[in-house]
Amino acid sequence: MKWSEAIAEVRVVEASGRSDVDVRGVQYDSRRVTQGDVFVAMRGGTADGNQFIDAAIRNGAAAIVTDSAGTYSELLEKQPELAVALVEHGRRALAEVSAVIFGHPEKLLKISAVTGTNGKTTTAFLLEQMLRSAGRKCVLIGTIETHIGDEARASEHTTPESRDLLALFAEGVRAGCTEVVMEMSSHALDQERVWGIPVDVAMFTNLTQDHLDYHGTMGAYASAKAKLFAGVGANAPRIGVVNIDDDTGGFMANHARSSGAAIVWTYGLEPIHTRNQPSSYADNVVMRAGSTTFTWVGPWGSSMEIESPLTGRVNVYNWLAAASAALARDVSVEQIAAATINLRQVPGRFEVVSGSHEAGFTVVVDYAHTDDALRNLITLARDLAKEHNGRVITMFGCGGDRDKTKRPKMGRAAGEGNDLVVVTSDNPRSEEPMSIIEEVMSGARETSVECLVEADRHTAIEMAIRAAKPGDIVLLAGKGHEKTQTFATGSVPFDDVAEAERVLRELKR
């Protein structure tokens, strides 16, 4: 492809150098540049890609896109033959160049996207399974895994940069995929990493406090999420699916309508629903360990009995979001009900550790890392423990270099619902673990719960499990699927599930 073709759809302020240069790929990381690539240099929150242009050229970059007028002038003076384009928005240009170079795969796929504080990963996994059960071949992009058809690989980011998204889309097209299911984080929406991605069905799960270290206020956080319903450099989604039971649900639904969505479906639970009648809701919910049944009343005008292997009220909400989106993607009610019976649980989301039942109690690993998610997790555990007159024991921590205001809230949430709490480390990063723990404890002390402190997560897991008695439920919260623990000195391997299994094996001896 010629350079002139590659930037034909880019909003260029000025261009110089040869226009007939052949380009073969696109990169925004100079370390990944190979011969013939376009290097897009853009200013970010922590680094300026313009500082790495020389390295990109040494690695073989055939053309440069820059969002710095000063850098553009320097290149024009020093290398007048070099193909260079000056743009106003680096991230938008990255998306526009990438779309052209990868052959616009986003136009060949139907994209469903989910945003929200909690439930994005589970909702995406459920929707993908429903689509697959109807014979669709899918690309899944999310926090835990990326799927290209039947191939699964670990994900590096919840929502990658546009170049990497489009590369995955192109892989999917080559593999025969027709659908994309993806999580869209508030960071990705706010930073326009999803610029130009045409979402067909947009889902909103909920909004609770998180990421205020980035967004600053809950209003700004909500506005970032709402961008999904307006479209980021693309038209508004055709259909919006919104949790109307959430306090922000009405705002999201109205935003979707005013932004141009042709249809807005809301979902919720009965009889707790007190606002406008949702388009889709679950009634007569009966929860047991390892199963949930309910009556699904849907927008098609009738109802159907649903049996799900997923546990808890939160997973009813996640299921409603996924099922509504599946309907929007023309999966039949009967196909959705049939698929539900065989749904797989998402790794690290209320994941029961093998071997714990043999010990007479249950050990669960869950990703809950906000006060709302932790409270929901503990409530579910409490309901299940009642069957055996058991207690709830929770081990958790709060991440370093993140929103500090949620730490006492998580401590309070843990204290209000547990019989025993163990506070520990959860990716302390550059902060001192005990400083984080003390902020958590300030909230826990407002309750009467028995609370133990152990900064070493290995030992904390052992303390929580060894404290369990028959009938109890032990919750290991915060990390879920994660396989590392991050300190100021770097990341080390760490797996809550593996650690729990180790302790359970030792108990057998």
C-alpha positions, 0 to 999 in steps of 0.5 A: 500500500502506498503512503498516500493511500494509508493516510487518505482517510486521516484528518491531516493538518499538513504532510511532507516528503514522498507520497509514493512510499510503500507501507506494510504495517502500523505501530505506535510502539517504536520497539515493535516497528519493522521495515516498512511500518507507519509509526504513529507518534502520539502524546499520552498521559504518561509518555510522549511517543514523539520522543521515540521517532528516531528509534522507530526510524532506526527500526525501519519505519517508512513513514511517520504520523505525529501530533506535535507541530514542533516535531513535524518541523524538525523532521521537515528540516532534517529529513525532507524526503521522509514521509511525514504527516502532522495531525491534531489528534494522535489517537484518532489518527492511529485508529484511522491509519490502522483501519485502512492498513488492516482493510477496515475489518470493523466494517465486516463484523457486528460489534457488541460492547459492554461497559460498567464498573462490575459485570463487564467480563461475565456479561461478555463471556455469557453473550459470546457463549449465546452467540456461539450456541446459535452458530456464530463465530466470534471474536471476544476481547476482554479483561481475562481472555481474547478469543479468535473463534476457537482460539483463546489467549491471555489478554494484556488489557481490558480494551487495547489500543485501536491498532491492536483492536483492529489487528484482532478484528482482522484476524477474526475476519480471516478466521471466518468470524462474524461477531465481536463481543468486547468490553469497553472500559471507561479509560478506553472510551475517554482516551478514544482508544475505540475511535471509529469502532461502529458498535451495533449493540451497547450494554451498560451494567452498573456504575459504582465508585472506581477509577476516581484516581483517573476520572476525578468525580463520579460525574466524569466517570459516568460521562466517560461510560456514556460515550459508548451510547453516543459513539466514539468517532462512529454512529450511535449504536443501533440498540442500547441495553441498560440496567435500569435498576442501577442509579445511573441507568436512567441517565444512560438510557436517556443518553442512548435515546438522545444520541440516536439509538434506534431501540433502547431496552432496559432490564432489571429484577422484579419485584424490587423494581420501583421505576419504569417497567423494564423491557426485560426482567427476571421474576420469581428468582430462586438461588441455590449453590450452583444454580439459579432459576427465574422467569424471564419476561422479555421484550418479545411480549411473553415469558420463559422459565430459565435455569442457569448454572450461575450463582447469585443475583448479580449473575441474573443481572449479567445474564439479562444484559447478555440475553437482551444483547443476544436478542438484539443480534437475532438469537432466538429466545429458544436458543438463548434458553438452551444455551443458558443450561450449559453456560460456563462460569468465568475464571475468577468470578465466584470460582469455587476452588477444587478440593474445598468441598472435601474439607467441609467448607467452600473456598471461592476466588472472586475479582470483586475489587470495589465496595459494591462488588465486595458487598454483593459477593458477601451477600451472595455468600451469606445467603448460601452459608445460611443453608448450613448455618455457616459463617462467611470469612473474607480475605481482601486488599486494595490496590496501590496507586489507585483510588484511595477513597474507596479503601475505607468503603471496602473495609466498611463493606467487608466488616458489615457482612462478614464473621471474620475478615483478613485484610492483606495486600492486593497489588500494592505497586509503589505504595507501602502495603501497611499504609494501604491496609491502615486506610482499609482498616479505618473503615473496618473499625467502624463495624464490630467484625473480627478483623485480622491483618496480614500484609503477606498474601500467601499467609493471609490466604492460609489464615482465612482457610485455616480459620474455616469450619464445616459449612463456612464460605471463605472468599478470597477477593480482589485478584480473581483471574490475575496471575501476578502480584505487583510491588514497587520492585516489579511483578511476581507470579501469584495465583489465588486459586493455586495458593488456596489449593496448596493450603487445602492439600496441606489440610488433608495431610 
